Amino acid sequence: MGGIGIWQLVIVLLIVFLLFGTKRLKGLGSDVGEAIQGFRKSMGGADDADTPSAQVQQPPLSAQVVQQQHADRQA
């Protein structure tokens, strides 16, 4: 008797969408996500591989470099 049913949850979400609109909720969601990321970073949990700052991207090799490496391997 004390729990929230699925229909009550649907009604509450519908009212929230009607009051705030999808654009405002999208902005709010991104703000909350940034706040959570900042909190994790400050707590030292930024070791996730999902964060762009933790990923190291290497520049693509040019054709000359690839050919030189191939020639070095054959020699």
mmCIF file of the N, C-alpha and C atoms, coordinates in Angstrom:
data_MODEL
# 
_entry.id   MODEL 
# 
loop_
_atom_site.group_PDB 
_atom_site.id 
_atom_site.type_symbol 
_atom_site.label_atom_id 
_atom_site.label_alt_id 
_atom_site.label_comp_id 
_atom_site.label_asym_id 
_atom_site.label_entity_id 
_atom_site.label_seq_id 
_atom_site.pdbx_PDB_ins_code 
_atom_site.Cartn_x 
_atom_site.Cartn_y 
_atom_site.Cartn_z 
_atom_site.occupancy 
_atom_site.B_iso_or_equiv 
_atom_site.pdbx_formal_charge 
_atom_site.auth_seq_id 
_atom_site.auth_comp_id 
_atom_site.auth_asym_id 
_atom_site.auth_atom_id 
_atom_site.pdbx_PDB_model_num 
ATOM 1   N N  . MET A 1 1  ? 0.800  -1.207 0.000   1.00 0.00 ? 1  MET A N  1 
ATOM 2   C CA . MET A 1 1  ? 0.000  0.000  0.000   1.00 0.00 ? 1  MET A CA 1 
ATOM 3   C C  . MET A 1 1  ? 0.837  1.263  0.000   1.00 0.00 ? 1  MET A C  1 
ATOM 4   N N  . GLY A 1 2  ? 2.063  1.225  0.460   1.00 0.00 ? 2  GLY A N  1 
ATOM 5   C CA . GLY A 1 2  ? 2.850  2.436  0.565   1.00 0.00 ? 2  GLY A CA 1 
ATOM 6   C C  . GLY A 1 2  ? 3.738  2.702  -0.634  1.00 0.00 ? 2  GLY A C  1 
ATOM 7   N N  . GLY A 1 3  ? 3.792  1.777  -1.602  1.00 0.00 ? 3  GLY A N  1 
ATOM 8   C CA . GLY A 1 3  ? 4.702  1.915  -2.730  1.00 0.00 ? 3  GLY A CA 1 
ATOM 9   C C  . GLY A 1 3  ? 4.094  2.718  -3.873  1.00 0.00 ? 3  GLY A C  1 
ATOM 10  N N  . ILE A 1 4  ? 4.954  3.141  -4.768  1.00 0.00 ? 4  ILE A N  1 
ATOM 11  C CA . ILE A 1 4  ? 4.501  3.864  -5.951  1.00 0.00 ? 4  ILE A CA 1 
ATOM 12  C C  . ILE A 1 4  ? 4.317  2.845  -7.068  1.00 0.00 ? 4  ILE A C  1 
ATOM 13  N N  . GLY A 1 5  ? 3.157  2.846  -7.667  1.00 0.00 ? 5  GLY A N  1 
ATOM 14  C CA . GLY A 1 5  ? 2.877  1.947  -8.772  1.00 0.00 ? 5  GLY A CA 1 
ATOM 15  C C  . GLY A 1 5  ? 3.361  2.533  -10.091 1.00 0.00 ? 5  GLY A C  1 
ATOM 16  N N  . ILE A 1 6  ? 3.301  1.722  -11.133 1.00 0.00 ? 6  ILE A N  1 
ATOM 17  C CA . ILE A 1 6  ? 3.776  2.157  -12.442 1.00 0.00 ? 6  ILE A CA 1 
ATOM 18  C C  . ILE A 1 6  ? 2.907  3.283  -12.995 1.00 0.00 ? 6  ILE A C  1 
ATOM 19  N N  . TRP A 1 7  ? 1.614  3.234  -12.738 1.00 0.00 ? 7  TRP A N  1 
ATOM 20  C CA . TRP A 1 7  ? 0.723  4.266  -13.273 1.00 0.00 ? 7  TRP A CA 1 
ATOM 21  C C  . TRP A 1 7  ? 0.954  5.603  -12.573 1.00 0.00 ? 7  TRP A C  1 
ATOM 22  N N  . GLN A 1 8  ? 1.222  5.594  -11.287 1.00 0.00 ? 8  GLN A N  1 
ATOM 23  C CA . GLN A 1 8  ? 1.523  6.847  -10.588 1.00 0.00 ? 8  GLN A CA 1 
ATOM 24  C C  . GLN A 1 8  ? 2.816  7.457  -11.124 1.00 0.00 ? 8  GLN A C  1 
ATOM 25  N N  . LEU A 1 9  ? 3.803  6.612  -11.394 1.00 0.00 ? 9  LEU A N  1 
ATOM 26  C CA . LEU A 1 9  ? 5.068  7.085  -11.936 1.00 0.00 ? 9  LEU A CA 1 
ATOM 27  C C  . LEU A 1 9  ? 4.879  7.682  -13.332 1.00 0.00 ? 9  LEU A C  1 
ATOM 28  N N  . VAL A 1 10 ? 4.082  7.046  -14.164 1.00 0.00 ? 10 VAL A N  1 
ATOM 29  C CA . VAL A 1 10 ? 3.811  7.550  -15.517 1.00 0.00 ? 10 VAL A CA 1 
ATOM 30  C C  . VAL A 1 10 ? 3.111  8.906  -15.437 1.00 0.00 ? 10 VAL A C  1 
ATOM 31  N N  . ILE A 1 11 ? 2.161  9.045  -14.543 1.00 0.00 ? 11 ILE A N  1 
ATOM 32  C CA . ILE A 1 11 ? 1.432  10.310 -14.395 1.00 0.00 ? 11 ILE A CA 1 
ATOM 33  C C  . ILE A 1 11 ? 2.370  11.421 -13.926 1.00 0.00 ? 11 ILE A C  1 
ATOM 34  N N  . VAL A 1 12 ? 3.236  11.120 -12.965 1.00 0.00 ? 12 VAL A N  1 
ATOM 35  C CA . VAL A 1 12 ? 4.182  12.122 -12.470 1.00 0.00 ? 12 VAL A CA 1 
ATOM 36  C C  . VAL A 1 12 ? 5.137  12.544 -13.581 1.00 0.00 ? 12 VAL A C  1 
ATOM 37  N N  . LEU A 1 13 ? 5.660  11.588 -14.353 1.00 0.00 ? 13 LEU A N  1 
ATOM 38  C CA . LEU A 1 13 ? 6.563  11.926 -15.460 1.00 0.00 ? 13 LEU A CA 1 
ATOM 39  C C  . LEU A 1 13 ? 5.861  12.753 -16.527 1.00 0.00 ? 13 LEU A C  1 
ATOM 40  N N  . LEU A 1 14 ? 4.612  12.436 -16.816 1.00 0.00 ? 14 LEU A N  1 
ATOM 41  C CA . LEU A 1 14 ? 3.837  13.211 -17.793 1.00 0.00 ? 14 LEU A CA 1 
ATOM 42  C C  . LEU A 1 14 ? 3.656  14.649 -17.321 1.00 0.00 ? 14 LEU A C  1 
ATOM 43  N N  . ILE A 1 15 ? 3.362  14.839 -16.064 1.00 0.00 ? 15 ILE A N  1 
ATOM 44  C CA . ILE A 1 15 ? 3.200  16.189 -15.514 1.00 0.00 ? 15 ILE A CA 1 
ATOM 45  C C  . ILE A 1 15 ? 4.524  16.949 -15.568 1.00 0.00 ? 15 ILE A C  1 
ATOM 46  N N  . VAL A 1 16 ? 5.631  16.274 -15.267 1.00 0.00 ? 16 VAL A N  1 
ATOM 47  C CA . VAL A 1 16 ? 6.942  16.923 -15.325 1.00 0.00 ? 16 VAL A CA 1 
ATOM 48  C C  . VAL A 1 16 ? 7.255  17.357 -16.742 1.00 0.00 ? 16 VAL A C  1 
ATOM 49  N N  . PHE A 1 17 ? 6.970  16.488 -17.727 1.00 0.00 ? 17 PHE A N  1 
ATOM 50  C CA . PHE A 1 17 ? 7.207  16.855 -19.127 1.00 0.00 ? 17 PHE A CA 1 
ATOM 51  C C  . PHE A 1 17 ? 6.346  18.047 -19.540 1.00 0.00 ? 17 PHE A C  1 
ATOM 52  N N  . LEU A 1 18 ? 5.100  18.076 -19.090 1.00 0.00 ? 18 LEU A N  1 
ATOM 53  C CA . LEU A 1 18 ? 4.218  19.179 -19.446 1.00 0.00 ? 18 LEU A CA 1 
ATOM 54  C C  . LEU A 1 18 ? 4.658  20.493 -18.794 1.00 0.00 ? 18 LEU A C  1 
ATOM 55  N N  . LEU A 1 19 ? 5.149  20.431 -17.568 1.00 0.00 ? 19 LEU A N  1 
ATOM 56  C CA . LEU A 1 19 ? 5.559  21.640 -16.869 1.00 0.00 ? 19 LEU A CA 1 
ATOM 57  C C  . LEU A 1 19 ? 6.861  22.216 -17.412 1.00 0.00 ? 19 LEU A C  1 
ATOM 58  N N  . PHE A 1 20 ? 7.843  21.373 -17.633 1.00 0.00 ? 20 PHE A N  1 
ATOM 59  C CA . PHE A 1 20 ? 9.174  21.865 -17.974 1.00 0.00 ? 20 PHE A CA 1 
ATOM 60  C C  . PHE A 1 20 ? 9.492  21.797 -19.462 1.00 0.00 ? 20 PHE A C  1 
ATOM 61  N N  . GLY A 1 21 ? 8.924  20.883 -20.190 1.00 0.00 ? 21 GLY A N  1 
ATOM 62  C CA . GLY A 1 21 ? 9.241  20.735 -21.600 1.00 0.00 ? 21 GLY A CA 1 
ATOM 63  C C  . GLY A 1 21 ? 10.500 19.907 -21.796 1.00 0.00 ? 21 GLY A C  1 
ATOM 64  N N  . THR A 1 22 ? 10.636 19.343 -22.978 1.00 0.00 ? 22 THR A N  1 
ATOM 65  C CA . THR A 1 22 ? 11.752 18.441 -23.228 1.00 0.00 ? 22 THR A CA 1 
ATOM 66  C C  . THR A 1 22 ? 13.084 19.174 -23.343 1.00 0.00 ? 22 THR A C  1 
ATOM 67  N N  . LYS A 1 23 ? 13.088 20.386 -23.899 1.00 0.00 ? 23 LYS A N  1 
ATOM 68  C CA . LYS A 1 23 ? 14.344 21.124 -24.043 1.00 0.00 ? 23 LYS A CA 1 
ATOM 69  C C  . LYS A 1 23 ? 14.933 21.471 -22.675 1.00 0.00 ? 23 LYS A C  1 
ATOM 70  N N  . ARG A 1 24 ? 14.080 21.909 -21.787 1.00 0.00 ? 24 ARG A N  1 
ATOM 71  C CA . ARG A 1 24 ? 14.550 22.271 -20.451 1.00 0.00 ? 24 ARG A CA 1 
ATOM 72  C C  . ARG A 1 24 ? 15.030 21.045 -19.678 1.00 0.00 ? 24 ARG A C  1 
ATOM 73  N N  . LEU A 1 25 ? 14.331 19.923 -19.834 1.00 0.00 ? 25 LEU A N  1 
ATOM 74  C CA . LEU A 1 25 ? 14.736 18.693 -19.156 1.00 0.00 ? 25 LEU A CA 1 
ATOM 75  C C  . LEU A 1 25 ? 16.045 18.166 -19.722 1.00 0.00 ? 25 LEU A C  1 
ATOM 76  N N  . LYS A 1 26 ? 16.242 18.325 -21.035 1.00 0.00 ? 26 LYS A N  1 
ATOM 77  C CA . LYS A 1 26 ? 17.497 17.895 -21.647 1.00 0.00 ? 26 LYS A CA 1 
ATOM 78  C C  . LYS A 1 26 ? 18.660 18.712 -21.102 1.00 0.00 ? 26 LYS A C  1 
ATOM 79  N N  . GLY A 1 27 ? 18.479 20.009 -20.990 1.00 0.00 ? 27 GLY A N  1 
ATOM 80  C CA . GLY A 1 27 ? 19.517 20.870 -20.419 1.00 0.00 ? 27 GLY A CA 1 
ATOM 81  C C  . GLY A 1 27 ? 19.784 20.542 -18.966 1.00 0.00 ? 27 GLY A C  1 
ATOM 82  N N  . LEU A 1 28 ? 18.733 20.263 -18.223 1.00 0.00 ? 28 LEU A N  1 
ATOM 83  C CA . LEU A 1 28 ? 18.877 19.898 -16.820 1.00 0.00 ? 28 LEU A CA 1 
ATOM 84  C C  . LEU A 1 28 ? 19.633 18.579 -16.681 1.00 0.00 ? 28 LEU A C  1 
ATOM 85  N N  . GLY A 1 29 ? 19.322 17.629 -17.557 1.00 0.00 ? 29 GLY A N  1 
ATOM 86  C CA . GLY A 1 29 ? 20.015 16.341 -17.523 1.00 0.00 ? 29 GLY A CA 1 
ATOM 87  C C  . GLY A 1 29 ? 21.496 16.480 -17.831 1.00 0.00 ? 29 GLY A C  1 
ATOM 88  N N  . SER A 1 30 ? 21.835 17.322 -18.803 1.00 0.00 ? 30 SER A N  1 
ATOM 89  C CA . SER A 1 30 ? 23.252 17.511 -19.121 1.00 0.00 ? 30 SER A CA 1 
ATOM 90  C C  . SER A 1 30 ? 23.973 18.229 -17.988 1.00 0.00 ? 30 SER A C  1 
ATOM 91  N N  . ASP A 1 31 ? 23.302 19.170 -17.336 1.00 0.00 ? 31 ASP A N  1 
ATOM 92  C CA . ASP A 1 31 ? 23.912 19.857 -16.192 1.00 0.00 ? 31 ASP A CA 1 
ATOM 93  C C  . ASP A 1 31 ? 24.171 18.893 -15.037 1.00 0.00 ? 31 ASP A C  1 
ATOM 94  N N  . VAL A 1 32 ? 23.215 18.012 -14.787 1.00 0.00 ? 32 VAL A N  1 
ATOM 95  C CA . VAL A 1 32 ? 23.382 17.029 -13.718 1.00 0.00 ? 32 VAL A CA 1 
ATOM 96  C C  . VAL A 1 32 ? 24.525 16.073 -14.061 1.00 0.00 ? 32 VAL A C  1 
ATOM 97  N N  . GLY A 1 33 ? 24.620 15.670 -15.334 1.00 0.00 ? 33 GLY A N  1 
ATOM 98  C CA . GLY A 1 33 ? 25.704 14.789 -15.757 1.00 0.00 ? 33 GLY A CA 1 
ATOM 99  C C  . GLY A 1 33 ? 27.068 15.430 -15.577 1.00 0.00 ? 33 GLY A C  1 
ATOM 100 N N  . GLU A 1 34 ? 27.184 16.707 -15.931 1.00 0.00 ? 34 GLU A N  1 
ATOM 101 C CA . GLU A 1 34 ? 28.450 17.423 -15.746 1.00 0.00 ? 34 GLU A CA 1 
ATOM 102 C C  . GLU A 1 34 ? 28.798 17.550 -14.266 1.00 0.00 ? 34 GLU A C  1 
ATOM 103 N N  . ALA A 1 35 ? 27.780 17.776 -13.437 1.00 0.00 ? 35 ALA A N  1 
ATOM 104 C CA . ALA A 1 35 ? 28.023 17.888 -12.000 1.00 0.00 ? 35 ALA A CA 1 
ATOM 105 C C  . ALA A 1 35 ? 28.509 16.563 -11.430 1.00 0.00 ? 35 ALA A C  1 
ATOM 106 N N  . ILE A 1 36 ? 27.932 15.457 -11.894 1.00 0.00 ? 36 ILE A N  1 
ATOM 107 C CA . ILE A 1 36 ? 28.364 14.142 -11.415 1.00 0.00 ? 36 ILE A CA 1 
ATOM 108 C C  . ILE A 1 36 ? 29.796 13.863 -11.856 1.00 0.00 ? 36 ILE A C  1 
ATOM 109 N N  . GLN A 1 37 ? 30.131 14.214 -13.108 1.00 0.00 ? 37 GLN A N  1 
ATOM 110 C CA . GLN A 1 37 ? 31.501 14.017 -13.590 1.00 0.00 ? 37 GLN A CA 1 
ATOM 111 C C  . GLN A 1 37 ? 32.486 14.850 -12.782 1.00 0.00 ? 37 GLN A C  1 
ATOM 112 N N  . GLY A 1 38 ? 32.121 16.082 -12.489 1.00 0.00 ? 38 GLY A N  1 
ATOM 113 C CA . GLY A 1 38 ? 32.985 16.932 -11.677 1.00 0.00 ? 38 GLY A CA 1 
ATOM 114 C C  . GLY A 1 38 ? 33.175 16.379 -10.283 1.00 0.00 ? 38 GLY A C  1 
ATOM 115 N N  . PHE A 1 39 ? 32.112 15.844 -9.712  1.00 0.00 ? 39 PHE A N  1 
ATOM 116 C CA . PHE A 1 39 ? 32.196 15.242 -8.384  1.00 0.00 ? 39 PHE A CA 1 
ATOM 117 C C  . PHE A 1 39 ? 33.113 14.026 -8.395  1.00 0.00 ? 39 PHE A C  1 
ATOM 118 N N  . ARG A 1 40 ? 32.957 13.178 -9.403  1.00 0.00 ? 40 ARG A N  1 
ATOM 119 C CA . ARG A 1 40 ? 33.814 11.989 -9.508  1.00 0.00 ? 40 ARG A CA 1 
ATOM 120 C C  . ARG A 1 40 ? 35.271 12.373 -9.685  1.00 0.00 ? 40 ARG A C  1 
ATOM 121 N N  . LYS A 1 41 ? 35.504 13.405 -10.493 1.00 0.00 ? 41 LYS A N  1 
ATOM 122 C CA . LYS A 1 41 ? 36.876 13.847 -10.725 1.00 0.00 ? 41 LYS A CA 1 
ATOM 123 C C  . LYS A 1 41 ? 37.488 14.388 -9.444  1.00 0.00 ? 41 LYS A C  1 
ATOM 124 N N  . SER A 1 42 ? 36.713 15.118 -8.674  1.00 0.00 ? 42 SER A N  1 
ATOM 125 C CA . SER A 1 42 ? 37.240 15.683 -7.433  1.00 0.00 ? 42 SER A CA 1 
ATOM 126 C C  . SER A 1 42 ? 37.461 14.607 -6.363  1.00 0.00 ? 42 SER A C  1 
ATOM 127 N N  . MET A 1 43 ? 36.713 13.507 -6.443  1.00 0.00 ? 43 MET A N  1 
ATOM 128 C CA . MET A 1 43 ? 36.875 12.415 -5.495  1.00 0.00 ? 43 MET A CA 1 
ATOM 129 C C  . MET A 1 43 ? 37.972 11.450 -5.923  1.00 0.00 ? 43 MET A C  1 
ATOM 130 N N  . GLY A 1 44 ? 38.569 11.676 -7.082  1.00 0.00 ? 44 GLY A N  1 
ATOM 131 C CA . GLY A 1 44 ? 39.650 10.818 -7.544  1.00 0.00 ? 44 GLY A CA 1 
ATOM 132 C C  . GLY A 1 44 ? 39.178 9.604  -8.306  1.00 0.00 ? 44 GLY A C  1 
ATOM 133 N N  . GLY A 1 45 ? 37.955 9.586  -8.726  1.00 0.00 ? 45 GLY A N  1 
ATOM 134 C CA . GLY A 1 45 ? 37.419 8.455  -9.477  1.00 0.00 ? 45 GLY A CA 1 
ATOM 135 C C  . GLY A 1 45 ? 37.417 8.692  -10.968 1.00 0.00 ? 45 GLY A C  1 
ATOM 136 N N  . ALA A 1 46 ? 38.295 9.533  -11.466 1.00 0.00 ? 46 ALA A N  1 
ATOM 137 C CA . ALA A 1 46 ? 38.337 9.838  -12.890 1.00 0.00 ? 46 ALA A CA 1 
ATOM 138 C C  . ALA A 1 46 ? 39.166 8.833  -13.652 1.00 0.00 ? 46 ALA A C  1 
ATOM 139 N N  . ASP A 1 47 ? 39.316 7.625  -13.129 1.00 0.00 ? 47 ASP A N  1 
ATOM 140 C CA . ASP A 1 47 ? 40.098 6.600  -13.795 1.00 0.00 ? 47 ASP A CA 1 
ATOM 141 C C  . ASP A 1 47 ? 39.273 5.816  -14.806 1.00 0.00 ? 47 ASP A C  1 
ATOM 142 N N  . ASP A 1 48 ? 38.028 6.226  -15.028 1.00 0.00 ? 48 ASP A N  1 
ATOM 143 C CA . ASP A 1 48 ? 37.171 5.520  -15.975 1.00 0.00 ? 48 ASP A CA 1 
ATOM 144 C C  . ASP A 1 48 ? 37.715 5.678  -17.386 1.00 0.00 ? 48 ASP A C  1 
ATOM 145 N N  . ALA A 1 49 ? 37.572 4.652  -18.183 1.00 0.00 ? 49 ALA A N  1 
ATOM 146 C CA . ALA A 1 49 ? 38.029 4.706  -19.565 1.00 0.00 ? 49 ALA A CA 1 
ATOM 147 C C  . ALA A 1 49 ? 37.009 5.420  -20.441 1.00 0.00 ? 49 ALA A C  1 
ATOM 148 N N  . ASP A 1 50 ? 35.823 5.721  -19.906 1.00 0.00 ? 50 ASP A N  1 
ATOM 149 C CA . ASP A 1 50 ? 34.783 6.364  -20.692 1.00 0.00 ? 50 ASP A CA 1 
ATOM 150 C C  . ASP A 1 50 ? 35.020 7.857  -20.864 1.00 0.00 ? 50 ASP A C  1 
ATOM 151 N N  . THR A 1 51 ? 35.803 8.459  -20.002 1.00 0.00 ? 51 THR A N  1 
ATOM 152 C CA . THR A 1 51 ? 36.010 9.888  -20.083 1.00 0.00 ? 51 THR A CA 1 
ATOM 153 C C  . THR A 1 51 ? 36.961 10.211 -21.224 1.00 0.00 ? 51 THR A C  1 
ATOM 154 N N  . PRO A 1 52 ? 36.652 11.242 -22.008 1.00 0.00 ? 52 PRO A N  1 
ATOM 155 C CA . PRO A 1 52 ? 37.503 11.585 -23.146 1.00 0.00 ? 52 PRO A CA 1 
ATOM 156 C C  . PRO A 1 52 ? 38.905 12.010 -22.724 1.00 0.00 ? 52 PRO A C  1 
ATOM 157 N N  . SER A 1 53 ? 39.070 12.603 -21.544 1.00 0.00 ? 53 SER A N  1 
ATOM 158 C CA . SER A 1 53 ? 40.385 13.051 -21.126 1.00 0.00 ? 53 SER A CA 1 
ATOM 159 C C  . SER A 1 53 ? 41.305 11.882 -20.810 1.00 0.00 ? 53 SER A C  1 
ATOM 160 N N  . ALA A 1 54 ? 40.732 10.717 -20.465 1.00 0.00 ? 54 ALA A N  1 
ATOM 161 C CA . ALA A 1 54 ? 41.545 9.568  -20.123 1.00 0.00 ? 54 ALA A CA 1 
ATOM 162 C C  . ALA A 1 54 ? 41.992 8.792  -21.365 1.00 0.00 ? 54 ALA A C  1 
ATOM 163 N N  . GLN A 1 55 ? 41.319 9.039  -22.488 1.00 0.00 ? 55 GLN A N  1 
ATOM 164 C CA . GLN A 1 55 ? 41.664 8.320  -23.701 1.00 0.00 ? 55 GLN A CA 1 
ATOM 165 C C  . GLN A 1 55 ? 42.776 9.054  -24.431 1.00 0.00 ? 55 GLN A C  1 
ATOM 166 N N  . VAL A 1 56 ? 43.760 8.310  -24.880 1.00 0.00 ? 56 VAL A N  1 
ATOM 167 C CA . VAL A 1 56 ? 44.863 8.885  -25.630 1.00 0.00 ? 56 VAL A CA 1 
ATOM 168 C C  . VAL A 1 56 ? 44.687 8.483  -27.082 1.00 0.00 ? 56 VAL A C  1 
ATOM 169 N N  . GLN A 1 57 ? 44.559 9.479  -27.936 1.00 0.00 ? 57 GLN A N  1 
ATOM 170 C CA . GLN A 1 57 ? 44.385 9.201  -29.348 1.00 0.00 ? 57 GLN A CA 1 
ATOM 171 C C  . GLN A 1 57 ? 45.700 9.431  -30.063 1.00 0.00 ? 57 GLN A C  1 
ATOM 172 N N  . GLN A 1 58 ? 46.057 8.481  -30.904 1.00 0.00 ? 58 GLN A N  1 
ATOM 173 C CA . GLN A 1 58 ? 47.276 8.613  -31.657 1.00 0.00 ? 58 GLN A CA 1 
ATOM 174 C C  . GLN A 1 58 ? 46.918 9.083  -33.064 1.00 0.00 ? 58 GLN A C  1 
ATOM 175 N N  . PRO A 1 59 ? 47.745 9.948  -33.627 1.00 0.00 ? 59 PRO A N  1 
ATOM 176 C CA . PRO A 1 59 ? 47.462 10.417 -34.980 1.00 0.00 ? 59 PRO A CA 1 
ATOM 177 C C  . PRO A 1 59 ? 47.622 9.267  -35.972 1.00 0.00 ? 59 PRO A C  1 
ATOM 178 N N  . PRO A 1 60 ? 46.847 9.293  -37.052 1.00 0.00 ? 60 PRO A N  1 
ATOM 179 C CA . PRO A 1 60 ? 46.967 8.230  -38.039 1.00 0.00 ? 60 PRO A CA 1 
ATOM 180 C C  . PRO A 1 60 ? 48.328 8.283  -38.727 1.00 0.00 ? 60 PRO A C  1 
ATOM 181 N N  . LEU A 1 61 ? 48.840 7.123  -39.051 1.00 0.00 ? 61 LEU A N  1 
ATOM 182 C CA . LEU A 1 61 ? 50.135 7.040  -39.708 1.00 0.00 ? 61 LEU A CA 1 
ATOM 183 C C  . LEU A 1 61 ? 49.980 7.375  -41.192 1.00 0.00 ? 61 LEU A C  1 
ATOM 184 N N  . SER A 1 62 ? 50.919 8.110  -41.711 1.00 0.00 ? 62 SER A N  1 
ATOM 185 C CA . SER A 1 62 ? 50.876 8.414  -43.133 1.00 0.00 ? 62 SER A CA 1 
ATOM 186 C C  . SER A 1 62 ? 51.364 7.209  -43.917 1.00 0.00 ? 62 SER A C  1 
ATOM 187 N N  . ALA A 1 63 ? 51.125 7.205  -45.201 1.00 0.00 ? 63 ALA A N  1 
ATOM 188 C CA . ALA A 1 63 ? 51.510 6.079  -46.054 1.00 0.00 ? 63 ALA A CA 1 
ATOM 189 C C  . ALA A 1 63 ? 53.024 5.910  -46.067 1.00 0.00 ? 63 ALA A C  1 
ATOM 190 N N  . GLN A 1 64 ? 53.775 7.013  -46.012 1.00 0.00 ? 64 GLN A N  1 
ATOM 191 C CA . GLN A 1 64 ? 55.233 6.931  -46.020 1.00 0.00 ? 64 GLN A CA 1 
ATOM 192 C C  . GLN A 1 64 ? 55.754 6.218  -44.771 1.00 0.00 ? 64 GLN A C  1 
ATOM 193 N N  . VAL A 1 65 ? 55.204 6.544  -43.646 1.00 0.00 ? 65 VAL A N  1 
ATOM 194 C CA . VAL A 1 65 ? 55.650 5.931  -42.392 1.00 0.00 ? 65 VAL A CA 1 
ATOM 195 C C  . VAL A 1 65 ? 55.338 4.444  -42.410 1.00 0.00 ? 65 VAL A C  1 
ATOM 196 N N  . VAL A 1 66 ? 54.161 4.077  -42.908 1.00 0.00 ? 66 VAL A N  1 
ATOM 197 C CA . VAL A 1 66 ? 53.775 2.670  -42.966 1.00 0.00 ? 66 VAL A CA 1 
ATOM 198 C C  . VAL A 1 66 ? 54.708 1.912  -43.901 1.00 0.00 ? 66 VAL A C  1 
ATOM 199 N N  . GLN A 1 67 ? 55.027 2.505  -45.055 1.00 0.00 ? 67 GLN A N  1 
ATOM 200 C CA . GLN A 1 67 ? 55.943 1.847  -45.998 1.00 0.00 ? 67 GLN A CA 1 
ATOM 201 C C  . GLN A 1 67 ? 57.326 1.708  -45.404 1.00 0.00 ? 67 GLN A C  1 
ATOM 202 N N  . GLN A 1 68 ? 57.801 2.723  -44.691 1.00 0.00 ? 68 GLN A N  1 
ATOM 203 C CA . GLN A 1 68 ? 59.122 2.665  -44.065 1.00 0.00 ? 68 GLN A CA 1 
ATOM 204 C C  . GLN A 1 68 ? 59.162 1.571  -43.002 1.00 0.00 ? 68 GLN A C  1 
ATOM 205 N N  . GLN A 1 69 ? 58.118 1.473  -42.203 1.00 0.00 ? 69 GLN A N  1 
ATOM 206 C CA . GLN A 1 69 ? 58.081 0.429  -41.183 1.00 0.00 ? 69 GLN A CA 1 
ATOM 207 C C  . GLN A 1 69 ? 58.065 -0.952 -41.814 1.00 0.00 ? 69 GLN A C  1 
ATOM 208 N N  . HIS A 1 70 ? 57.337 -1.089 -42.920 1.00 0.00 ? 70 HIS A N  1 
ATOM 209 C CA . HIS A 1 70 ? 57.264 -2.378 -43.621 1.00 0.00 ? 70 HIS A CA 1 
ATOM 210 C C  . HIS A 1 70 ? 58.631 -2.732 -44.196 1.00 0.00 ? 70 HIS A C  1 
ATOM 211 N N  . ALA A 1 71 ? 59.323 -1.750 -44.746 1.00 0.00 ? 71 ALA A N  1 
ATOM 212 C CA . ALA A 1 71 ? 60.656 -1.981 -45.312 1.00 0.00 ? 71 ALA A CA 1 
ATOM 213 C C  . ALA A 1 71 ? 61.651 -2.348 -44.219 1.00 0.00 ? 71 ALA A C  1 
ATOM 214 N N  . ASP A 1 72 ? 61.525 -1.717 -43.050 1.00 0.00 ? 72 ASP A N  1 
ATOM 215 C CA . ASP A 1 72 ? 62.420 -2.021 -41.939 1.00 0.00 ? 72 ASP A CA 1 
ATOM 216 C C  . ASP A 1 72 ? 62.209 -3.449 -41.439 1.00 0.00 ? 72 ASP A C  1 
ATOM 217 N N  . ARG A 1 73 ? 60.992 -3.911 -41.441 1.00 0.00 ? 73 ARG A N  1 
ATOM 218 C CA . ARG A 1 73 ? 60.706 -5.265 -40.976 1.00 0.00 ? 73 ARG A CA 1 
ATOM 219 C C  . ARG A 1 73 ? 61.270 -6.312 -41.923 1.00 0.00 ? 73 ARG A C  1 
ATOM 220 N N  . GLN A 1 74 ? 61.241 -5.999 -43.217 1.00 0.00 ? 74 GLN A N  1 
ATOM 221 C CA . GLN A 1 74 ? 61.727 -6.966 -44.188 1.00 0.00 ? 74 GLN A CA 1 
ATOM 222 C C  . GLN A 1 74 ? 63.257 -7.018 -44.204 1.00 0.00 ? 74 GLN A C  1 
ATOM 223 N N  . ALA A 1 75 ? 63.901 -5.961 -43.816 1.00 0.00 ? 75 ALA A N  1 
ATOM 224 C CA . ALA A 1 75 ? 65.360 -5.903 -43.871 1.00 0.00 ? 75 ALA A CA 1 
ATOM 225 C C  . ALA A 1 75 ? 66.021 -6.645 -42.732 1.00 0.00 ? 75 ALA A C  1 
# 
